[in-house]
Amino acid sequence: MAAALPWRLLPDSATEADGRLSLAGCDLEGLASEFGTPLVVYDEDHLRARCREALAAFGEGVSYASKAFLCRAMAHLVAEEGLGLDVSTGGELHAALEADFPPERLVVHGNNKSLREIGEALAAGAGRIVVDSFDEMARLEALAAGRGVRPRVLIRVTPGVEVHTHHYVATGGEDSKFGFTVRSGAAAEAVDRARTSDVLDLLGVHAHIGSQVFSLDSFAEAVGVLARFAAPLGLEELSVGGGLGVAYVEGERAAGIPEWATAVREAAEAAGLTARITAEPGRAIAAAAAVILYEVGTVKEIPGVRTYVAVDGGMSDNPRPVLYGSGYEAFLPRAVRAERPLSARVVGKHCESGDVLVSEGWLPSDVAVEDVLAMPVAGAYGYSMASNYNKVPRPAVLFVHDGAARLVIRRETYADLTRLDV
Ligand code: LLP
């Protein structure tokens, strides 16, 4: 039996009255009946507060990793808050530019940037291109020389540290498709080539050791390696990427952005690095800002086995449980403070048994068909990794602020599902 939902998993502006949950003064069940379900509801002030924390902690140059969640409204918000934007594909770059994001604040990533994508980044005048391989460096130099431009670059380095996270999202070890390894000497060679290049303006080095990393010691260890590597080179900038873990379930504790920045800065100073330290958090800004709302369609009790609560979404709007075994909490917004004695598996509407949202969840025992069921910490890598599996339309997304909700991504329609068919 689990207690009531831990309040700290909810967005900053969460309040309760008569047991009912509101975000920024908007009643969640009311939003579900007005906009339908599944529905992703972002607390805009929460997003802005995390952006401000990142800016205060790292200073100018810190970016938001758009892969966590990007739409026009999010790009506007990030621009207004003064952060940069990390884009890792031509598509993310396009979305950023279409939202008039200031190009000089863009950081362009990707382990396999196509010629087209490199060309698009140059044409946009992106502030930084993070070079991931020798092949890319050659292509970038050729394209930049041809256009008479001098892109500012960072070298993506793999520090060779193993971190405690799912191996699908660990990126800092030797055995990685990303970047140049320090240990093999490739990183030193890449820095050398960029520095002596006529067309590249080398600013510094970049590393991203993985995502959903809780241990600040892992970051400190990686920064130590990077700082010892970078200090003698006299480079201007060291980006530590993103990766700060967030709490999804009861019992998990995560450091905040300020503590993360302090740990990183101390490790860099201890290794004698004077470069500007910057970062690009995604999850730590977006994850806890949103709650996703579903409607319960069936409640099936199998005596002696378990209870299945099926909702009107699933692995198409949140593939994280299936992909990484990620845990979530579930609760009822009509009774947010209620005890949750019912052990239940929250599943979706897709045609496979793997379609699980909460494997071992807890709910109030009176959960019933047509209830709105919510999952907190739904703001990162849910919508951005959503698919149309089983031709299920993707959810609508709202930003709520000061008692008002605005639709920032409309719900997909059946017509959207066939619009690419020729
Ligand atoms: N910078 C780089 C170069 C990255 O590759 C990433 C994430 C970030 C920054 C942002 O990391 P964050 O602060 O959000 O952890 N789909 C997975 C997460 C994959 C992260 C990939 N790279 C998930 O749902 O957990």
Residues whose N, C-alpha, C, O or C-beta is under 5 A from the ligand:
A	BS01	LLP	A65 A68 H109 V169 H208 G210 S211 Q212 G241 G242 G243 L244 E280 P281 G282 R283 A284 R320 Y381
